[in-house]
Amino acid sequence: MLGGIDLGISIFYILFILAVGIWAGMNKKGKSQVNTAAGYFLAGKSLRWPAIGLALFATNISTVHLVSLAQSGFDTGLLNGNFEWMAAFTLILLALFFVPFYLKSGVATLPDFLERRYDRASRDWLTWISIVSAIVIHIAFSMLAGGIVLKTLFGFNMYLSIGMICIITGLYTILGGLKAVVVTESIQTLVLLIGAFIITYAAFDKMGGWQTMREVLDMEGQMERLSMLRPSGDASGMPWQAVILGYPILGIWYWCADQTIVQRVLGAKDENHGRVGALFCGFLKILPVFIFVLPGLFAFTLFKSGHLDLTSLGMDAAGNVNSKGIYTLMITQLLPSGLIGVLVAALLSGLMSQISGALNSISTMVSYDIYKQKKPDATDKQLIRTGKISAVFAMILSLALLPLLDKYESIFNGINDVIAHIAPPITCVFLLGVFWKKASAVSSKWTLWIGSILGLLVFSVNKLMPESLIGHIPFMMMTFYLFIVCVIIQVTLSLIFPVQHTAESQQLYWKNPLDPLRGEAWKGIGNYRLLSGLLLGMVIFLYIVFR
């Protein structure tokens, strides 16, 4: 357990973020915004690209990433880094193809966009799916990771400590709306990155450099741990074809069609700020492989060379190291007092930013997609009050889910397992809706309904009958297969029940695939076309190096 200095730094940081969040939402300028629905939920559409990029990154990178990516680095090497670098491709899609429609239509939520492109039934279904996924994926799993950290480092009761963090995070989120969320997320991103760089350098220095790691891995017969793309039949269950075919389905839902993530873009000052903000996040997503995943591989090297004591982690039933706590173990064994407090602040940053972002998106969807649909004449005051109440209920429900989610051996794999069965129908209706003019309302709602039921059935079979044929299919490949089924359903139904476009829906699909590149762009390095090409080239180069 840690000492008073580190605990003091952690408490100071929590109070600092609370003060900044309340100030951001309640100062003269912020207060004028949070009194209107657009100001409270979308920050008055005033967000610039740096804040958007940092907030996107912070909402994505939670304590789950720091804890579980290090765990995956220890267990399988760089493999799960694919979820970080592949995200760059979907962020380019977001910037080029989706941002213009989202901002042009003036929607407050993505279910609202789906209604304008298709119909009300599609909107209602996506609303409930998005709320459930935000509670489970963005809040509850983050709480679980944060609870593991606080219990390991300070010996605190997991549920009590997480409850206190949630109350503090909920306070500034509920009071200050999206403006408070984005301002605090920008700070939290910087703290998180600083903390991650500190532990990465400490582990690298203790290990003795890159060549030492290669020698240890070679001696252990584990050189494949440095490879991002694995061959067919790899024991990880995630061969290269599963990454190439399966990840885009997950990524397009997560980065282009998930309210919790995209809400930062919906608050953009204009189209260029939205596009460049998304691309800025794409560049930031290059970092996690080096500062979140690699430290886990460094820990494996230190363990094999006798420089890291894993006794306190214990063993599982199969005799393998219980690696869930590897990140916190590195913090306590590799860093001096004081710096440990900084790392705890970084971990808390990830937890608080994830929770605040998800709470804000849930309150937005409940207010606009449920309450306002039942009461079209609702005032801004009523919408804001409804959003605040829904955020409180979402937090309570997330806390109740913790014991169930704790059954996953790997938190990160647990999250992706859930996403893999949610994403296919949503990705399908968004992609076809934006790129195919014949995608009809009837096809959209039936694809969402049937695809979601299929996903639930496959998920249930996987859990109840893991030795079945379905249970042996890698989850990323299953995601791709489910997506293909959804595409077949939507295309078939669109041909049977032809689309009847409204004047608005006519403007919400691309007539020509080159049109996105013809939009007005900033001059110089801020040109979204230039930035897209640069980001694409960097990620391809990195894959060539670490293939």
C-alpha distance (Angstrom), angle and dihedral (degrees) to the residues before:
residue distance angle dihedral
M1 . . .
L2 3.77 . .
G3 3.77 131.3 .
G4 3.79 135.7 -110.5
I5 3.83 96.7 -91.3
D6 3.80 93.5 58.9
L7 3.79 92.8 42.6
G8 3.81 89.5 49.5
I9 3.82 92.3 51.6
S10 3.81 90.2 49.7
I11 3.81 93.8 49.7
F12 3.82 91.7 46.0
Y13 3.80 90.3 52.2
I14 3.81 93.2 50.3
L15 3.81 91.7 50.2
F16 3.82 90.9 45.7
I17 3.81 92.3 54.0
L18 3.81 90.3 46.2
A19 3.81 90.6 53.0
V20 3.82 93.5 46.2
G21 3.81 92.1 47.5
I22 3.79 93.8 50.4
W23 3.82 91.2 44.6
A24 3.82 92.7 49.6
G25 3.77 92.1 52.9
M26 3.78 99.7 36.2
N27 3.84 106.4 38.1
K28 3.79 116.7 107.1
K29 3.81 95.3 -87.7
G30 3.79 94.9 38.2
K31 3.79 93.3 45.2
S32 3.79 91.2 55.8
Q33 3.81 87.9 54.8
V34 3.81 100.2 45.3
N35 3.80 90.4 55.0
T36 3.82 89.5 68.3
A37 3.80 125.6 61.4
A38 3.82 93.6 -127.0
G39 3.79 90.3 48.1
Y40 3.81 94.8 47.0
F41 3.81 98.2 44.4
L42 3.85 101.2 29.8
A43 3.84 103.2 24.8
G44 3.81 89.2 -113.7
K45 3.83 89.1 -68.6
S46 3.80 89.2 -79.0
L47 3.83 102.3 124.7
R48 3.81 119.3 128.7
W49 3.81 126.0 -150.1
P50 3.85 99.3 -96.7
A51 3.81 92.0 53.2
I52 3.81 91.6 44.2
G53 3.82 93.2 50.1
L54 3.80 94.5 45.7
A55 3.81 92.2 44.8
L56 3.82 92.5 48.8
F57 3.80 89.4 51.1
A58 3.81 93.2 45.8
T59 3.81 93.4 49.0
N60 3.80 89.5 50.8
I61 3.81 99.3 40.5
S62 3.77 106.8 62.5
T63 3.78 133.5 157.6
V64 3.81 84.1 -82.8
H65 3.79 88.9 69.1
L66 3.78 96.3 48.2
V67 3.79 93.0 46.8
S68 3.80 102.1 35.6
L69 3.82 100.6 35.7
A70 3.80 88.3 54.2
Q71 3.81 87.6 48.4
S72 3.81 90.7 51.1
G73 3.81 90.2 47.1
F74 3.80 88.7 55.0
D75 3.83 93.5 45.2
T76 3.83 103.5 39.1
G77 3.81 109.2 2.0
L78 3.81 122.5 -128.1
L79 3.82 95.8 -14.3
N80 3.82 98.4 106.7
G81 3.78 89.3 49.6
N82 3.81 84.1 85.2
F83 3.79 88.0 79.4
E84 3.81 88.1 61.5
W85 3.81 102.6 43.2
M86 3.80 95.6 38.3
A87 3.81 87.3 55.7
A88 3.81 88.2 70.3
F89 3.81 90.0 67.9
T90 3.80 93.2 52.0
L91 3.81 91.8 45.7
I92 3.81 87.9 55.8
L93 3.82 87.2 52.9
L94 3.81 89.7 49.8
A95 3.81 92.4 50.1
L96 3.80 97.3 44.1
F97 3.79 105.0 34.2
F98 3.81 112.4 17.5
V99 3.82 107.5 34.4
P100 3.84 94.4 64.2
F101 3.82 92.6 55.3
Y102 3.80 94.9 42.4
L103 3.80 92.9 52.3
K104 3.82 95.9 37.0
S105 3.80 91.7 54.6
G106 3.82 91.5 49.0
V107 3.81 93.4 -136.9
A108 3.80 122.8 167.5
T109 3.81 93.7 -156.2
L110 3.79 138.0 24.2
P111 3.82 92.4 -121.3
D112 3.82 85.1 58.4
F113 3.82 88.9 54.7
L114 3.80 90.3 50.2
E115 3.81 91.1 53.9
R116 3.81 91.4 51.3
R117 3.81 91.1 49.7
Y118 3.82 97.0 38.5
D119 3.81 124.7 -3.2
R120 3.81 147.7 -63.8
A121 3.82 94.6 -88.2
S122 3.82 90.9 59.6
R123 3.79 89.9 49.2
D124 3.81 93.9 51.0
W125 3.81 94.1 48.6
L126 3.80 94.0 47.9
T127 3.81 90.6 47.9
W128 3.79 93.5 59.1
I129 3.81 94.1 40.9
S130 3.82 90.0 50.2
I131 3.81 93.5 48.8
V132 3.81 92.6 49.4
S133 3.82 92.7 46.4
A134 3.81 91.5 48.3
I135 3.81 90.9 52.4
V136 3.81 95.2 46.1
I137 3.81 103.8 32.5
H138 3.79 105.0 29.2
I139 3.81 102.2 32.1
A140 3.81 113.5 20.1
F141 3.82 97.2 43.2
S142 3.83 89.8 45.9
M143 3.79 90.3 50.8
L144 3.80 89.6 51.2
A145 3.81 92.8 52.5
G146 3.80 91.5 46.1
G147 3.78 91.4 48.8
I148 3.80 91.8 52.6
V149 3.81 90.0 51.8
L150 3.82 95.9 48.2
K151 3.80 92.6 44.8
T152 3.82 92.5 49.0
L153 3.81 97.0 44.7
F154 3.80 102.9 36.2
G155 3.79 104.5 16.3
F156 3.81 90.3 -121.8
N157 3.78 121.7 157.3
M158 3.81 102.7 -94.8
Y159 3.79 97.6 -137.3
L160 3.80 95.8 42.9
S161 3.82 94.6 48.4
I162 3.82 93.3 45.6
G163 3.79 89.5 47.8
M164 3.82 90.7 55.9
I165 3.82 92.8 47.7
C166 3.80 89.7 49.4
I167 3.79 92.8 51.3
I168 3.81 91.5 51.9
T169 3.81 93.6 44.7
G170 3.78 91.9 44.9
L171 3.80 91.1 50.3
Y172 3.80 97.3 61.5
T173 3.82 92.9 34.5
I174 3.80 93.7 52.9
L175 3.81 93.8 42.1
G176 3.80 98.6 42.6
G177 3.81 106.3 31.5
L178 3.81 123.1 -157.3
K179 3.82 93.3 -26.1
A180 3.81 91.1 61.3
V181 3.80 90.7 43.4
V182 3.81 94.6 52.9
V183 3.82 95.5 43.8
T184 3.81 92.7 50.2
E185 3.82 92.2 42.3
S186 3.81 90.5 55.6
I187 3.81 90.3 55.3
Q188 3.79 92.3 42.4
T189 3.81 92.1 52.5
L190 3.80 91.5 55.6
V191 3.83 92.6 46.8
L192 3.80 90.9 46.9
L193 3.81 92.7 50.8
I194 3.81 92.6 46.9
G195 3.80 90.6 50.8
A196 3.80 92.6 47.4
F197 3.81 92.1 50.2
I198 3.82 90.2 50.8
I199 3.82 95.3 54.5
T200 3.82 91.6 41.6
Y201 3.80 92.1 53.9
A202 3.81 92.5 44.2
A203 3.82 92.1 52.5
F204 3.82 93.1 43.3
D205 3.81 91.4 50.3
K206 3.81 93.7 46.6
M207 3.81 90.5 48.5
G208 3.81 93.3 54.0
G209 3.80 100.5 -119.8
W210 3.80 141.2 -59.8
Q211 3.80 96.0 -62.0
T212 3.80 91.3 55.1
M213 3.79 89.5 54.6
R214 3.81 91.9 50.3
E215 3.81 90.5 50.5
V216 3.82 92.5 50.8
L217 3.81 92.6 46.4
D218 3.81 90.8 48.1
M219 3.78 91.1 49.8
E220 3.82 90.4 50.1
G221 3.82 92.1 46.3
Q222 3.80 89.8 -119.1
M223 3.82 103.7 120.1
E224 3.83 90.5 126.8
R225 3.81 86.8 74.1
L226 3.83 87.4 79.4
S227 3.80 91.2 57.7
M228 3.82 121.4 95.1
L229 3.82 95.4 -167.0
R230 3.81 116.5 53.4
P231 3.84 128.9 -162.1
S232 3.80 125.1 -104.9
G233 3.79 112.6 -76.8
D234 3.82 92.9 27.4
A235 3.81 111.8 164.0
S236 3.81 90.2 -123.3
G237 3.81 90.5 70.8
M238 3.81 89.6 -130.4
P239 3.83 109.0 96.4
W240 3.80 121.4 174.3
Q241 3.81 94.8 -93.5
A242 3.81 90.8 54.3
V243 3.81 89.2 53.8
I244 3.82 94.2 47.0
L245 3.82 95.6 44.2
G246 3.79 102.8 29.4
Y247 3.79 106.0 39.0
P248 3.84 97.1 61.6
I249 3.82 88.7 59.5
L250 3.81 91.2 53.5
G251 3.79 93.4 39.1
I252 3.80 97.9 50.0
W253 3.80 90.5 52.1
Y254 3.80 93.1 45.0
W255 3.81 99.8 42.7
C256 3.81 102.6 26.9
A257 3.81 106.4 27.9
D258 3.83 108.4 26.6
Q259 3.81 113.5 101.3
T260 3.81 94.7 -148.7
I261 3.80 91.1 60.3
V262 3.80 103.0 32.4
Q263 3.82 95.0 47.5
R264 3.81 89.3 83.8
V265 3.82 89.0 59.0
L266 3.81 91.8 47.0
G267 3.81 87.5 61.4
A268 3.84 92.7 55.2
K269 3.80 119.3 133.0
D270 3.81 90.6 -130.2
E271 3.80 142.4 -21.3
N272 3.81 96.2 -81.0
H273 3.80 93.0 50.7
G274 3.81 89.1 50.1
R275 3.80 93.5 48.4
V276 3.81 97.1 44.1
G277 3.82 91.1 43.8
A278 3.82 90.2 56.3
L279 3.82 91.3 47.9
F280 3.82 91.2 47.4
C281 3.80 87.2 57.0
G282 3.82 88.0 50.3
F283 3.81 90.4 58.5
L284 3.81 90.4 47.3
K285 3.82 89.4 53.3
I286 3.80 89.1 67.1
L287 3.81 89.3 69.7
P288 3.85 103.2 63.3
V289 3.81 94.1 71.2
F290 3.80 89.3 59.1
I291 3.82 100.3 38.0
F292 3.84 103.6 28.7
V293 3.83 107.6 27.2
L294 3.81 101.5 32.0
P295 3.83 93.6 54.7
G296 3.81 87.1 62.4
L297 3.80 90.1 52.9
F298 3.81 88.7 46.9
A299 3.82 87.7 53.2
F300 3.81 90.2 52.3
T301 3.82 89.2 51.9
L302 3.81 92.2 47.5
F303 3.81 90.3 48.8
K304 3.81 93.4 50.3
S305 3.81 91.6 46.7
G306 3.82 92.5 49.3
H307 3.82 97.7 -110.3
L308 3.81 98.5 112.5
D309 3.81 124.6 56.2
L310 3.81 111.3 -145.9
T311 3.81 96.6 174.8
S312 3.81 93.3 111.4
L313 3.83 91.9 57.4
G314 3.79 93.7 63.2
M315 3.81 128.2 -156.7
D316 3.79 133.6 -80.6
A317 3.81 125.2 -127.6
A318 3.82 91.3 -84.8
G319 3.80 92.6 54.0
N320 3.81 95.5 -106.5
V321 3.79 123.7 134.4
N322 3.82 112.2 -91.2
S323 3.79 92.0 -123.1
K324 3.83 99.9 -179.5
G325 3.80 90.2 100.1
I326 3.83 97.9 44.3
Y327 3.82 94.6 111.1
T328 3.79 94.8 52.0
L329 3.81 89.9 44.8
M330 3.81 89.8 55.5
I331 3.80 90.0 50.2
T332 3.80 93.6 53.5
Q333 3.82 96.6 41.9
L334 3.81 101.4 39.1
L335 3.81 104.8 36.7
P336 3.82 133.2 64.6
S337 3.80 123.4 -125.4
G338 3.80 110.3 -77.8
L339 3.78 94.7 33.5
I340 3.79 87.3 60.4
G341 3.80 87.6 60.5
V342 3.81 89.7 53.4
L343 3.81 90.4 52.7
V344 3.79 91.2 49.0
A345 3.81 87.8 51.7
A346 3.81 88.2 52.4
L347 3.80 91.1 51.3
L348 3.79 90.9 48.2
S349 3.81 88.5 49.7
G350 3.77 90.5 59.0
L351 3.79 92.3 47.2
M352 3.80 96.7 46.7
S353 3.81 96.0 43.8
Q354 3.81 92.5 50.8
I355 3.79 93.3 48.5
S356 3.81 94.9 44.8
G357 3.80 93.2 48.7
A358 3.80 93.3 49.2
L359 3.81 93.7 45.8
N360 3.80 90.9 52.5
S361 3.81 92.6 50.0
I362 3.81 92.3 47.1
S363 3.80 92.0 50.7
T364 3.82 90.0 48.5
M365 3.81 93.5 52.0
V366 3.80 94.4 44.5
S367 3.82 91.2 49.6
Y368 3.81 99.3 42.9
D369 3.80 104.2 26.1
I370 3.81 100.5 37.7
Y371 3.82 113.1 16.2
K372 3.82 98.2 36.7
Q373 3.80 91.1 46.1
K374 3.80 89.8 57.2
K375 3.82 93.3 40.2
P376 3.83 108.0 30.4
D377 3.82 91.9 176.5
A378 3.83 93.7 55.3
T379 3.80 114.0 140.4
D380 3.81 124.3 -124.9
K381 3.80 88.7 -108.1
Q382 3.81 91.4 55.8
L383 3.81 92.3 46.9
I384 3.81 92.3 50.8
R385 3.83 92.5 47.0
T386 3.81 91.0 49.5
G387 3.80 90.3 49.8
K388 3.80 92.3 51.4
I389 3.81 93.3 49.6
S390 3.81 91.9 48.4
A391 3.81 90.7 51.6
V392 3.81 90.5 56.3
F393 3.81 92.4 50.3
A394 3.83 91.3 47.1
M395 3.80 90.6 54.1
I396 3.81 93.1 50.1
L397 3.82 92.1 48.8
S398 3.82 91.3 49.0
L399 3.80 91.0 54.2
A400 3.81 89.8 51.3
L401 3.83 91.0 55.6
L402 3.83 95.4 56.7
P403 3.84 98.4 92.2
L404 3.83 91.0 51.7
L405 3.82 95.7 48.0
D406 3.81 92.0 46.1
K407 3.82 87.7 74.0
Y408 3.83 91.3 77.7
E409 3.81 112.0 99.1
S410 3.83 90.6 -148.5
I411 3.80 118.4 34.5
F412 3.81 93.1 -158.1
N413 3.80 92.7 50.9
G414 3.79 88.9 47.1
I415 3.80 91.6 56.0
N416 3.79 93.9 47.4
D417 3.80 90.9 45.6
V418 3.81 89.4 58.1
I419 3.83 93.9 43.3
A420 3.81 91.6 49.0
H421 3.80 91.0 64.7
I422 3.83 96.8 40.6
A423 3.80 101.1 45.3
P424 3.86 107.9 61.0
P425 3.84 101.0 74.4
I426 3.82 93.2 40.0
T427 3.80 93.3 48.6
C428 3.80 88.9 48.1
V429 3.82 97.6 53.4
F430 3.82 93.0 44.4
L431 3.81 94.5 47.5
L432 3.80 95.5 45.8
G433 3.78 91.0 40.6
V434 3.80 92.8 56.5
F435 3.82 99.2 36.4
W436 3.83 105.4 31.2
K437 3.79 120.5 57.2
K438 3.83 92.7 -162.5
A439 3.82 94.7 62.1
S440 3.81 102.9 120.1
A441 3.80 135.6 -153.4
V442 3.81 93.2 -117.8
S443 3.80 91.0 52.6
S444 3.81 92.2 47.8
K445 3.79 97.9 54.9
W446 3.81 94.2 42.8
T447 3.81 91.5 47.6
L448 3.80 90.1 51.7
W449 3.81 92.7 47.0
I450 3.81 98.6 43.7
G451 3.82 93.9 38.0
S452 3.81 92.4 51.8
I453 3.81 92.3 48.5
L454 3.82 90.8 48.7
G455 3.80 90.1 49.7
L456 3.81 91.0 51.4
L457 3.82 92.0 48.1
V458 3.82 93.3 49.3
F459 3.82 91.0 46.4
S460 3.82 90.4 50.9
V461 3.82 93.2 48.4
N462 3.82 89.9 49.7
K463 3.80 91.5 54.1
L464 3.81 99.3 38.5
M465 3.83 99.1 37.0
P466 3.82 107.6 25.4
E467 3.83 91.5 163.6
S468 3.82 93.4 58.6
L469 3.81 123.7 104.5
I470 3.81 90.6 -99.8
G471 3.79 90.4 48.8
H472 3.81 90.8 59.7
I473 3.82 95.3 53.9
P474 3.85 111.7 99.2
F475 3.80 107.8 -110.0
M476 3.82 92.6 -123.6
M477 3.81 91.1 55.3
M478 3.80 90.0 46.3
T479 3.81 87.7 54.6
F480 3.80 89.5 55.4
Y481 3.82 92.8 47.6
L482 3.81 91.6 49.9
F483 3.81 89.5 49.2
I484 3.82 91.8 52.6
V485 3.82 89.8 51.3
C486 3.82 89.8 50.6
V487 3.82 92.0 49.7
I488 3.81 90.8 50.8
I489 3.81 90.3 49.7
Q490 3.81 94.5 48.7
V491 3.81 96.4 43.7
T492 3.81 92.0 47.0
L493 3.81 94.2 48.0
S494 3.81 91.7 44.4
L495 3.80 89.4 57.2
I496 3.82 92.6 45.9
F497 3.83 94.2 43.3
P498 3.84 105.2 31.9
V499 3.78 120.6 -146.8
Q500 3.80 119.7 -97.7
H501 3.78 104.0 -157.0
T502 3.78 123.5 -152.1
A503 3.79 122.2 -148.0
E504 3.81 87.9 -99.6
S505 3.81 99.0 45.8
Q506 3.82 89.1 51.0
Q507 3.81 86.7 68.7
L508 3.81 95.8 48.9
Y509 3.80 103.5 75.1
W510 3.80 131.8 61.0
K511 3.80 113.2 -103.3
N512 3.81 90.7 -168.0
P513 3.85 125.3 24.3
L514 3.82 89.6 -136.5
D515 3.82 94.0 56.7
P516 3.84 93.7 89.5
L517 3.80 89.6 63.0
R518 3.81 92.5 53.8
G519 3.80 96.9 63.7
E520 3.78 120.8 114.8
A521 3.81 110.8 -82.7
W522 3.78 136.9 -171.9
K523 3.78 117.1 -104.2
G524 3.81 123.1 -107.4
I525 3.80 125.4 3.7
G526 3.82 91.6 -11.4
N527 3.81 91.7 66.8
Y528 3.81 106.3 120.9
R529 3.82 91.4 -146.1
L530 3.82 91.4 55.7
L531 3.80 92.4 44.3
S532 3.82 91.8 49.5
G533 3.81 91.6 53.1
L534 3.81 92.2 45.6
L535 3.82 92.9 50.0
L536 3.81 91.9 46.6
G537 3.81 91.7 50.4
M538 3.82 93.6 47.9
V539 3.80 94.1 51.9
I540 3.82 93.6 46.0
F541 3.83 89.2 50.3
L542 3.82 91.2 50.8
Y543 3.80 91.2 50.2
I544 3.81 90.0 52.0
V545 3.82 90.2 52.2
F546 3.83 96.1 45.3
R547 3.80 99.7 30.9
